[in-house]
Amino acid sequence: MIALRVFVDGIVQGVGYRAFTKRLAQSYGLSGWVRNLPDGRVEVFVQGDRDLVFDFLKELWKGPPAGRVDRMEVLKEVVRDEERDFVIKY
């Protein structure tokens, strides 16, 4: 089990990126959250099986059809027991 924090930069707000991320994470059985940041980026906290998390990251890079990912910063995090589902934070 691993946990990562991901900062996604590009055209990622107002294009369904958070909903895309939530559906994708749930399809992989991952837990965590996604939220918009005031600077235009999207922040993702994700945890789960290592291979599934890395497959999830590859799909995050593609994003939804209306979006465009220019850059992703990935940081290692500590696994959190309180994260049970994957949610959108507002």
Gaussian input, Z-matrix of N, CA and C with variables (Angstrom, degrees):
# hf/3-21g

backbone

0 1
 N
 C     1     B1
 C     2     B2     1     A1
 N     3     B3     2     A2     1     D1
 C     4     B4     3     A3     2     D2
 C     5     B5     4     A4     3     D3
 N     6     B6     5     A5     4     D4
 C     7     B7     6     A6     5     D5
 C     8     B8     7     A7     6     D6
 N     9     B9     8     A8     7     D7
 C    10    B10     9     A9     8     D8
 C    11    B11    10    A10     9     D9
 N    12    B12    11    A11    10    D10
 C    13    B13    12    A12    11    D11
 C    14    B14    13    A13    12    D12
 N    15    B15    14    A14    13    D13
 C    16    B16    15    A15    14    D14
 C    17    B17    16    A16    15    D15
 N    18    B18    17    A17    16    D16
 C    19    B19    18    A18    17    D17
 C    20    B20    19    A19    18    D18
 N    21    B21    20    A20    19    D19
 C    22    B22    21    A21    20    D20
 C    23    B23    22    A22    21    D21
 N    24    B24    23    A23    22    D22
 C    25    B25    24    A24    23    D23
 C    26    B26    25    A25    24    D24
 N    27    B27    26    A26    25    D25
 C    28    B28    27    A27    26    D26
 C    29    B29    28    A28    27    D27
 N    30    B30    29    A29    28    D28
 C    31    B31    30    A30    29    D29
 C    32    B32    31    A31    30    D30
 N    33    B33    32    A32    31    D31
 C    34    B34    33    A33    32    D32
 C    35    B35    34    A34    33    D33
 N    36    B36    35    A35    34    D34
 C    37    B37    36    A36    35    D35
 C    38    B38    37    A37    36    D36
 N    39    B39    38    A38    37    D37
 C    40    B40    39    A39    38    D38
 C    41    B41    40    A40    39    D39
 N    42    B42    41    A41    40    D40
 C    43    B43    42    A42    41    D41
 C    44    B44    43    A43    42    D42
 N    45    B45    44    A44    43    D43
 C    46    B46    45    A45    44    D44
 C    47    B47    46    A46    45    D45
 N    48    B48    47    A47    46    D46
 C    49    B49    48    A48    47    D47
 C    50    B50    49    A49    48    D48
 N    51    B51    50    A50    49    D49
 C    52    B52    51    A51    50    D50
 C    53    B53    52    A52    51    D51
 N    54    B54    53    A53    52    D52
 C    55    B55    54    A54    53    D53
 C    56    B56    55    A55    54    D54
 N    57    B57    56    A56    55    D55
 C    58    B58    57    A57    56    D56
 C    59    B59    58    A58    57    D57
 N    60    B60    59    A59    58    D58
 C    61    B61    60    A60    59    D59
 C    62    B62    61    A61    60    D60
 N    63    B63    62    A62    61    D61
 C    64    B64    63    A63    62    D62
 C    65    B65    64    A64    63    D63
 N    66    B66    65    A65    64    D64
 C    67    B67    66    A66    65    D65
 C    68    B68    67    A67    66    D66
 N    69    B69    68    A68    67    D67
 C    70    B70    69    A69    68    D68
 C    71    B71    70    A70    69    D69
 N    72    B72    71    A71    70    D70
 C    73    B73    72    A72    71    D71
 C    74    B74    73    A73    72    D72
 N    75    B75    74    A74    73    D73
 C    76    B76    75    A75    74    D74
 C    77    B77    76    A76    75    D75
 N    78    B78    77    A77    76    D76
 C    79    B79    78    A78    77    D77
 C    80    B80    79    A79    78    D78
 N    81    B81    80    A80    79    D79
 C    82    B82    81    A81    80    D80
 C    83    B83    82    A82    81    D81
 N    84    B84    83    A83    82    D82
 C    85    B85    84    A84    83    D83
 C    86    B86    85    A85    84    D84
 N    87    B87    86    A86    85    D85
 C    88    B88    87    A87    86    D86
 C    89    B89    88    A88    87    D87
 N    90    B90    89    A89    88    D88
 C    91    B91    90    A90    89    D89
 C    92    B92    91    A91    90    D90
 N    93    B93    92    A92    91    D91
 C    94    B94    93    A93    92    D92
 C    95    B95    94    A94    93    D93
 N    96    B96    95    A95    94    D94
 C    97    B97    96    A96    95    D95
 C    98    B98    97    A97    96    D96
 N    99    B99    98    A98    97    D97
 C   100   B100    99    A99    98    D98
 C   101   B101   100   A100    99    D99
 N   102   B102   101   A101   100   D100
 C   103   B103   102   A102   101   D101
 C   104   B104   103   A103   102   D102
 N   105   B105   104   A104   103   D103
 C   106   B106   105   A105   104   D104
 C   107   B107   106   A106   105   D105
 N   108   B108   107   A107   106   D106
 C   109   B109   108   A108   107   D107
 C   110   B110   109   A109   108   D108
 N   111   B111   110   A110   109   D109
 C   112   B112   111   A111   110   D110
 C   113   B113   112   A112   111   D111
 N   114   B114   113   A113   112   D112
 C   115   B115   114   A114   113   D113
 C   116   B116   115   A115   114   D114
 N   117   B117   116   A116   115   D115
 C   118   B118   117   A117   116   D116
 C   119   B119   118   A118   117   D117
 N   120   B120   119   A119   118   D118
 C   121   B121   120   A120   119   D119
 C   122   B122   121   A121   120   D120
 N   123   B123   122   A122   121   D121
 C   124   B124   123   A123   122   D122
 C   125   B125   124   A124   123   D123
 N   126   B126   125   A125   124   D124
 C   127   B127   126   A126   125   D125
 C   128   B128   127   A127   126   D126
 N   129   B129   128   A128   127   D127
 C   130   B130   129   A129   128   D128
 C   131   B131   130   A130   129   D129
 N   132   B132   131   A131   130   D130
 C   133   B133   132   A132   131   D131
 C   134   B134   133   A133   132   D132
 N   135   B135   134   A134   133   D133
 C   136   B136   135   A135   134   D134
 C   137   B137   136   A136   135   D135
 N   138   B138   137   A137   136   D136
 C   139   B139   138   A138   137   D137
 C   140   B140   139   A139   138   D138
 N   141   B141   140   A140   139   D139
 C   142   B142   141   A141   140   D140
 C   143   B143   142   A142   141   D141
 N   144   B144   143   A143   142   D142
 C   145   B145   144   A144   143   D143
 C   146   B146   145   A145   144   D144
 N   147   B147   146   A146   145   D145
 C   148   B148   147   A147   146   D146
 C   149   B149   148   A148   147   D147
 N   150   B150   149   A149   148   D148
 C   151   B151   150   A150   149   D149
 C   152   B152   151   A151   150   D150
 N   153   B153   152   A152   151   D151
 C   154   B154   153   A153   152   D152
 C   155   B155   154   A154   153   D153
 N   156   B156   155   A155   154   D154
 C   157   B157   156   A156   155   D155
 C   158   B158   157   A157   156   D156
 N   159   B159   158   A158   157   D157
 C   160   B160   159   A159   158   D158
 C   161   B161   160   A160   159   D159
 N   162   B162   161   A161   160   D160
 C   163   B163   162   A162   161   D161
 C   164   B164   163   A163   162   D162
 N   165   B165   164   A164   163   D163
 C   166   B166   165   A165   164   D164
 C   167   B167   166   A166   165   D165
 N   168   B168   167   A167   166   D166
 C   169   B169   168   A168   167   D167
 C   170   B170   169   A169   168   D168
 N   171   B171   170   A170   169   D169
 C   172   B172   171   A171   170   D170
 C   173   B173   172   A172   171   D171
 N   174   B174   173   A173   172   D172
 C   175   B175   174   A174   173   D173
 C   176   B176   175   A175   174   D174
 N   177   B177   176   A176   175   D175
 C   178   B178   177   A177   176   D176
 C   179   B179   178   A178   177   D177
 N   180   B180   179   A179   178   D178
 C   181   B181   180   A180   179   D179
 C   182   B182   181   A181   180   D180
 N   183   B183   182   A182   181   D181
 C   184   B184   183   A183   182   D182
 C   185   B185   184   A184   183   D183
 N   186   B186   185   A185   184   D184
 C   187   B187   186   A186   185   D185
 C   188   B188   187   A187   186   D186
 N   189   B189   188   A188   187   D187
 C   190   B190   189   A189   188   D188
 C   191   B191   190   A190   189   D189
 N   192   B192   191   A191   190   D190
 C   193   B193   192   A192   191   D191
 C   194   B194   193   A193   192   D192
 N   195   B195   194   A194   193   D193
 C   196   B196   195   A195   194   D194
 C   197   B197   196   A196   195   D195
 N   198   B198   197   A197   196   D196
 C   199   B199   198   A198   197   D197
 C   200   B200   199   A199   198   D198
 N   201   B201   200   A200   199   D199
 C   202   B202   201   A201   200   D200
 C   203   B203   202   A202   201   D201
 N   204   B204   203   A203   202   D202
 C   205   B205   204   A204   203   D203
 C   206   B206   205   A205   204   D204
 N   207   B207   206   A206   205   D205
 C   208   B208   207   A207   206   D206
 C   209   B209   208   A208   207   D207
 N   210   B210   209   A209   208   D208
 C   211   B211   210   A210   209   D209
 C   212   B212   211   A211   210   D210
 N   213   B213   212   A212   211   D211
 C   214   B214   213   A213   212   D212
 C   215   B215   214   A214   213   D213
 N   216   B216   215   A215   214   D214
 C   217   B217   216   A216   215   D215
 C   218   B218   217   A217   216   D216
 N   219   B219   218   A218   217   D217
 C   220   B220   219   A219   218   D218
 C   221   B221   220   A220   219   D219
 N   222   B222   221   A221   220   D220
 C   223   B223   222   A222   221   D221
 C   224   B224   223   A223   222   D222
 N   225   B225   224   A224   223   D223
 C   226   B226   225   A225   224   D224
 C   227   B227   226   A226   225   D225
 N   228   B228   227   A227   226   D226
 C   229   B229   228   A228   227   D227
 C   230   B230   229   A229   228   D228
 N   231   B231   230   A230   229   D229
 C   232   B232   231   A231   230   D230
 C   233   B233   232   A232   231   D231
 N   234   B234   233   A233   232   D232
 C   235   B235   234   A234   233   D233
 C   236   B236   235   A235   234   D234
 N   237   B237   236   A236   235   D235
 C   238   B238   237   A237   236   D236
 C   239   B239   238   A238   237   D237
 N   240   B240   239   A239   238   D238
 C   241   B241   240   A240   239   D239
 C   242   B242   241   A241   240   D240
 N   243   B243   242   A242   241   D241
 C   244   B244   243   A243   242   D242
 C   245   B245   244   A244   243   D243
 N   246   B246   245   A245   244   D244
 C   247   B247   246   A246   245   D245
 C   248   B248   247   A247   246   D246
 N   249   B249   248   A248   247   D247
 C   250   B250   249   A249   248   D248
 C   251   B251   250   A250   249   D249
 N   252   B252   251   A251   250   D250
 C   253   B253   252   A252   251   D251
 C   254   B254   253   A253   252   D252
 N   255   B255   254   A254   253   D253
 C   256   B256   255   A255   254   D254
 C   257   B257   256   A256   255   D255
 N   258   B258   257   A257   256   D256
 C   259   B259   258   A258   257   D257
 C   260   B260   259   A259   258   D258
 N   261   B261   260   A260   259   D259
 C   262   B262   261   A261   260   D260
 C   263   B263   262   A262   261   D261
 N   264   B264   263   A263   262   D262
 C   265   B265   264   A264   263   D263
 C   266   B266   265   A265   264   D264
 N   267   B267   266   A266   265   D265
 C   268   B268   267   A267   266   D266
 C   269   B269   268   A268   267   D267

   B1=1.4596
   B2=1.5178
   B3=1.3496
   B4=1.4578
   B5=1.5249
   B6=1.3192
   B7=1.4643
   B8=1.5235
   B9=1.3347
   B10=1.4572
   B11=1.5209
   B12=1.3215
   B13=1.4706
   B14=1.5242
   B15=1.3281
   B16=1.4573
   B17=1.5261
   B18=1.3214
   B19=1.4554
   B20=1.5272
   B21=1.3307
   B22=1.4595
   B23=1.5177
   B24=1.3229
   B25=1.4628
   B26=1.5197
   B27=1.3220
   B28=1.4643
   B29=1.5167
   B30=1.3178
   B31=1.4641
   B32=1.5218
   B33=1.3330
   B34=1.4689
   B35=1.5266
   B36=1.3136
   B37=1.4679
   B38=1.5222
   B39=1.3376
   B40=1.4517
   B41=1.5199
   B42=1.3329
   B43=1.4731
   B44=1.5361
   B45=1.3442
   B46=1.4588
   B47=1.5132
   B48=1.3325
   B49=1.4694
   B50=1.5298
   B51=1.3224
   B52=1.4656
   B53=1.5184
   B54=1.3248
   B55=1.4732
   B56=1.5309
   B57=1.3334
   B58=1.4655
   B59=1.5285
   B60=1.3332
   B61=1.4674
   B62=1.5238
   B63=1.3192
   B64=1.4665
   B65=1.5251
   B66=1.3248
   B67=1.4757
   B68=1.5193
   B69=1.3246
   B70=1.4600
   B71=1.5325
   B72=1.3250
   B73=1.4721
   B74=1.5242
   B75=1.3232
   B76=1.4657
   B77=1.5209
   B78=1.3230
   B79=1.4672
   B80=1.5291
   B81=1.3280
   B82=1.4681
   B83=1.5304
   B84=1.3317
   B85=1.4612
   B86=1.5137
   B87=1.3281
   B88=1.4631
   B89=1.5221
   B90=1.3239
   B91=1.4598
   B92=1.5190
   B93=1.3526
   B94=1.4509
   B95=1.5037
   B96=1.3349
   B97=1.4556
   B98=1.5194
   B99=1.3312
   B100=1.4600
   B101=1.5235
   B102=1.3418
   B103=1.4608
   B104=1.5327
   B105=1.3321
   B106=1.4666
   B107=1.5193
   B108=1.3198
   B109=1.4608
   B110=1.5301
   B111=1.3280
   B112=1.4708
   B113=1.5363
   B114=1.3304
   B115=1.4715
   B116=1.5316
   B117=1.3509
   B118=1.4588
   B119=1.5129
   B120=1.3267
   B121=1.4590
   B122=1.5263
   B123=1.3207
   B124=1.4621
   B125=1.5250
   B126=1.3336
   B127=1.4603
   B128=1.5205
   B129=1.3367
   B130=1.4626
   B131=1.5230
   B132=1.3304
   B133=1.4620
   B134=1.5149
   B135=1.3284
   B136=1.4626
   B137=1.5192
   B138=1.3318
   B139=1.4657
   B140=1.5170
   B141=1.3257
   B142=1.4592
   B143=1.5134
   B144=1.3202
   B145=1.4601
   B146=1.5317
   B147=1.3133
   B148=1.4650
   B149=1.5306
   B150=1.3216
   B151=1.4656
   B152=1.5262
   B153=1.3376
   B154=1.4597
   B155=1.5270
   B156=1.3329
   B157=1.4677
   B158=1.5245
   B159=1.3299
   B160=1.4613
   B161=1.5269
   B162=1.3282
   B163=1.4687
   B164=1.5333
   B165=1.3309
   B166=1.4644
   B167=1.5305
   B168=1.3362
   B169=1.4670
   B170=1.5228
   B171=1.3227
   B172=1.4686
   B173=1.5261
   B174=1.3296
   B175=1.4616
   B176=1.5268
   B177=1.3470
   B178=1.4693
   B179=1.5188
   B180=1.3206
   B181=1.4616
   B182=1.5279
   B183=1.3436
   B184=1.4748
   B185=1.5252
   B186=1.3323
   B187=1.4593
   B188=1.5181
   B189=1.3425
   B190=1.4638
   B191=1.5323
   B192=1.3372
   B193=1.4709
   B194=1.5319
   B195=1.3310
   B196=1.4639
   B197=1.5303
   B198=1.3292
   B199=1.4594
   B200=1.5106
   B201=1.3156
   B202=1.4618
   B203=1.5282
   B204=1.3016
   B205=1.4663
   B206=1.5197
   B207=1.3231
   B208=1.4644
   B209=1.5248
   B210=1.3365
   B211=1.4697
   B212=1.5158
   B213=1.3214
   B214=1.4651
   B215=1.5204
   B216=1.3351
   B217=1.4655
   B218=1.5219
   B219=1.3335
   B220=1.4600
   B221=1.5299
   B222=1.3349
   B223=1.4623
   B224=1.5247
   B225=1.3077
   B226=1.4622
   B227=1.5266
   B228=1.3269
   B229=1.4636
   B230=1.5304
   B231=1.3201
   B232=1.4527
   B233=1.5278
   B234=1.3272
   B235=1.4586
   B236=1.5226
   B237=1.3290
   B238=1.4644
   B239=1.5231
   B240=1.3016
   B241=1.4621
   B242=1.5218
   B243=1.3402
   B244=1.4640
   B245=1.5358
   B246=1.3243
   B247=1.4684
   B248=1.5265
   B249=1.3397
   B250=1.4651
   B251=1.5158
   B252=1.3352
   B253=1.4511
   B254=1.5269
   B255=1.3110
   B256=1.4588
   B257=1.5205
   B258=1.3379
   B259=1.4605
   B260=1.5322
   B261=1.3195
   B262=1.4580
   B263=1.5182
   B264=1.3187
   B265=1.4691
   B266=1.5119
   B267=1.3279
   B268=1.4645
   B269=1.5080
   A1=108.32
   A2=115.23
   A3=120.25
   A4=109.31
   A5=114.93
   A6=121.36
   A7=108.07
   A8=115.88
   A9=121.75
   A10=110.44
   A11=115.39
   A12=122.17
   A13=105.17
   A14=115.66
   A15=121.12
   A16=108.96
   A17=116.08
   A18=122.48
   A19=106.96
   A20=115.26
   A21=121.37
   A22=109.26
   A23=116.07
   A24=122.30
   A25=109.35
   A26=116.47
   A27=122.66
   A28=108.71
   A29=116.04
   A30=120.44
   A31=105.96
   A32=115.07
   A33=120.68
   A34=113.27
   A35=117.31
   A36=120.20
   A37=108.77
   A38=115.57
   A39=120.60
   A40=114.22
   A41=116.45
   A42=120.76
   A43=112.29
   A44=117.28
   A45=120.76
   A46=114.66
   A47=116.62
   A48=119.56
   A49=112.35
   A50=118.06
   A51=119.68
   A52=111.20
   A53=117.55
   A54=120.82
   A55=110.40
   A56=116.20
   A57=121.55
   A58=110.32
   A59=115.82
   A60=121.60
   A61=111.07
   A62=116.87
   A63=120.60
   A64=110.76
   A65=117.47
   A66=120.62
   A67=110.82
   A68=116.47
   A69=121.69
   A70=111.13
   A71=116.52
   A72=120.95
   A73=110.68
   A74=116.69
   A75=119.83
   A76=111.01
   A77=118.01
   A78=120.55
   A79=111.19
   A80=117.20
   A81=122.16
   A82=112.53
   A83=117.49
   A84=120.83
   A85=113.29
   A86=116.79
   A87=121.91
   A88=110.27
   A89=116.27
   A90=120.72
   A91=109.57
   A92=114.84
   A93=120.82
   A94=111.33
   A95=116.16
   A96=121.29
   A97=111.44
   A98=114.70
   A99=122.34
   A100=107.94
   A101=117.15
   A102=120.66
   A103=110.50
   A104=114.70
   A105=120.99
   A106=108.94
   A107=115.95
   A108=121.82
   A109=109.04
   A110=117.54
   A111=121.04
   A112=113.40
   A113=117.81
   A114=120.87
   A115=113.02
   A116=117.59
   A117=120.75
   A118=114.69
   A119=116.82
   A120=119.93
   A121=110.11
   A122=114.94
   A123=122.23
   A124=107.14
   A125=116.12
   A126=122.05
   A127=108.81
   A128=115.24
   A129=121.75
   A130=108.57
   A131=116.35
   A132=121.45
   A133=105.24
   A134=116.95
   A135=120.84
   A136=109.81
   A137=115.26
   A138=119.69
   A139=109.80
   A140=113.47
   A141=120.20
   A142=110.32
   A143=115.22
   A144=122.11
   A145=109.86
   A146=116.51
   A147=122.30
   A148=112.45
   A149=117.81
   A150=120.89
   A151=111.41
   A152=116.62
   A153=120.09
   A154=111.52
   A155=116.28
   A156=120.32
   A157=110.07
   A158=118.25
   A159=119.87
   A160=111.69
   A161=117.98
   A162=120.69
   A163=109.80
   A164=116.31
   A165=122.70
   A166=110.52
   A167=117.68
   A168=121.84
   A169=111.28
   A170=117.15
   A171=120.41
   A172=110.63
   A173=116.75
   A174=121.20
   A175=111.42
   A176=116.97
   A177=120.51
   A178=110.50
   A179=116.61
   A180=121.54
   A181=110.22
   A182=116.86
   A183=121.09
   A184=110.68
   A185=117.33
   A186=122.30
   A187=113.16
   A188=116.21
   A189=120.71
   A190=110.02
   A191=117.87
   A192=121.11
   A193=114.65
   A194=118.45
   A195=121.06
   A196=112.97
   A197=117.13
   A198=120.29
   A199=112.79
   A200=114.71
   A201=121.64
   A202=108.19
   A203=116.62
   A204=121.31
   A205=108.49
   A206=115.94
   A207=121.44
   A208=111.85
   A209=115.67
   A210=119.27
   A211=109.39
   A212=115.86
   A213=121.32
   A214=108.27
   A215=114.83
   A216=121.10
   A217=106.48
   A218=116.81
   A219=121.82
   A220=109.00
   A221=115.51
   A222=121.73
   A223=109.44
   A224=116.10
   A225=120.91
   A226=109.44
   A227=116.37
   A228=122.67
   A229=109.65
   A230=115.78
   A231=122.77
   A232=108.09
   A233=117.18
   A234=121.72
   A235=109.02
   A236=116.57
   A237=122.16
   A238=109.63
   A239=115.99
   A240=120.94
   A241=113.08
   A242=116.85
   A243=119.94
   A244=113.18
   A245=117.70
   A246=120.65
   A247=108.90
   A248=116.79
   A249=121.53
   A250=112.84
   A251=116.75
   A252=122.95
   A253=107.45
   A254=117.07
   A255=120.28
   A256=107.23
   A257=116.74
   A258=121.49
   A259=111.54
   A260=113.93
   A261=121.06
   A262=107.96
   A263=116.76
   A264=120.82
   A265=108.92
   A266=115.71
   A267=121.06
   A268=110.18
   D1=130.24
   D2=176.13
   D3=-129.14
   D4=162.36
   D5=176.48
   D6=-133.86
   D7=138.30
   D8=179.54
   D9=-135.17
   D10=149.67
   D11=170.25
   D12=-112.28
   D13=130.26
   D14=-174.93
   D15=-125.30
   D16=130.84
   D17=174.44
   D18=-109.33
   D19=119.44
   D20=-175.21
   D21=-109.26
   D22=126.76
   D23=-177.10
   D24=-118.69
   D25=144.36
   D26=179.62
   D27=141.78
   D28=-147.34
   D29=174.22
   D30=-92.57
   D31=88.13
   D32=-171.72
   D33=-129.36
   D34=2.09
   D35=174.79
   D36=-118.33
   D37=137.96
   D38=-179.54
   D39=80.67
   D40=12.94
   D41=-178.30
   D42=-126.00
   D43=11.02
   D44=-179.78
   D45=83.03
   D46=18.76
   D47=-176.85
   D48=-65.79
   D49=-39.99
   D50=-179.99
   D51=-65.70
   D52=-44.37
   D53=178.56
   D54=-63.46
   D55=-40.76
   D56=176.42
   D57=-58.64
   D58=-45.91
   D59=-178.66
   D60=-63.86
   D61=-42.66
   D62=179.80
   D63=-63.12
   D64=-48.83
   D65=179.54
   D66=-59.90
   D67=-43.19
   D68=-179.35
   D69=-62.74
   D70=-48.25
   D71=-179.83
   D72=-60.92
   D73=-43.19
   D74=179.93
   D75=-65.94
   D76=-35.00
   D77=178.60
   D78=-66.35
   D79=-28.31
   D80=177.38
   D81=-90.28
   D82=-5.58
   D83=-178.70
   D84=73.40
   D85=29.66
   D86=-178.58
   D87=-95.84
   D88=161.10
   D89=177.34
   D90=-120.98
   D91=161.49
   D92=179.25
   D93=141.45
   D94=-146.99
   D95=-177.31
   D96=-159.21
   D97=165.95
   D98=176.43
   D99=-139.13
   D100=143.86
   D101=177.77
   D102=-153.37
   D103=154.13
   D104=172.89
   D105=-77.74
   D106=148.11
   D107=173.99
   D108=-110.29
   D109=152.17
   D110=-178.30
   D111=-59.41
   D112=-23.65
   D113=-177.26
   D114=-86.52
   D115=5.53
   D116=177.29
   D117=97.68
   D118=-8.90
   D119=177.59
   D120=-85.82
   D121=170.15
   D122=171.88
   D123=-116.84
   D124=137.41
   D125=177.77
   D126=-110.31
   D127=135.06
   D128=-179.29
   D129=-127.68
   D130=132.22
   D131=167.97
   D132=-112.91
   D133=123.92
   D134=-177.45
   D135=-136.75
   D136=143.31
   D137=175.64
   D138=-145.19
   D139=153.11
   D140=179.40
   D141=157.99
   D142=-162.73
   D143=178.31
   D144=-57.61
   D145=134.29
   D146=-174.82
   D147=-52.14
   D148=-51.88
   D149=-177.14
   D150=-63.17
   D151=-39.53
   D152=179.44
   D153=-66.91
   D154=-39.41
   D155=178.35
   D156=-63.02
   D157=-41.52
   D158=-179.73
   D159=-70.53
   D160=-34.29
   D161=173.59
   D162=-64.33
   D163=-41.47
   D164=176.74
   D165=-58.44
   D166=-44.01
   D167=179.80
   D168=-61.12
   D169=-40.16
   D170=179.00
   D171=-60.86
   D172=-40.66
   D173=179.23
   D174=-72.80
   D175=-34.83
   D176=176.23
   D177=-59.05
   D178=-37.58
   D179=-179.46
   D180=-61.37
   D181=-36.25
   D182=179.39
   D183=-71.76
   D184=-43.19
   D185=178.65
   D186=68.16
   D187=-177.91
   D188=177.98
   D189=-74.97
   D190=162.65
   D191=-176.95
   D192=-56.35
   D193=-36.08
   D194=-177.10
   D195=-80.23
   D196=-11.04
   D197=-176.42
   D198=-99.37
   D199=177.03
   D200=175.03
   D201=-151.68
   D202=124.22
   D203=177.85
   D204=-97.27
   D205=123.52
   D206=178.82
   D207=-99.59
   D208=-29.62
   D209=-174.01
   D210=-158.18
   D211=142.73
   D212=173.34
   D213=-131.69
   D214=128.05
   D215=174.24
   D216=-106.48
   D217=124.25
   D218=-175.79
   D219=-116.98
   D220=125.14
   D221=-179.66
   D222=-120.96
   D223=140.00
   D224=176.76
   D225=-73.56
   D226=139.10
   D227=-178.83
   D228=-127.27
   D229=173.16
   D230=175.18
   D231=-92.03
   D232=135.49
   D233=177.88
   D234=-62.00
   D235=137.05
   D236=-178.48
   D237=-114.00
   D238=123.56
   D239=179.24
   D240=-65.33
   D241=-28.02
   D242=-175.56
   D243=-74.21
   D244=-15.44
   D245=178.94
   D246=-82.02
   D247=112.61
   D248=-177.06
   D249=-114.33
   D250=-28.12
   D251=-176.07
   D252=-129.22
   D253=-176.65
   D254=173.95
   D255=-118.34
   D256=122.76
   D257=-173.32
   D258=-128.65
   D259=160.14
   D260=170.90
   D261=-94.31
   D262=125.54
   D263=176.14
   D264=-95.10
   D265=139.69
   D266=179.16
   D267=-114.53

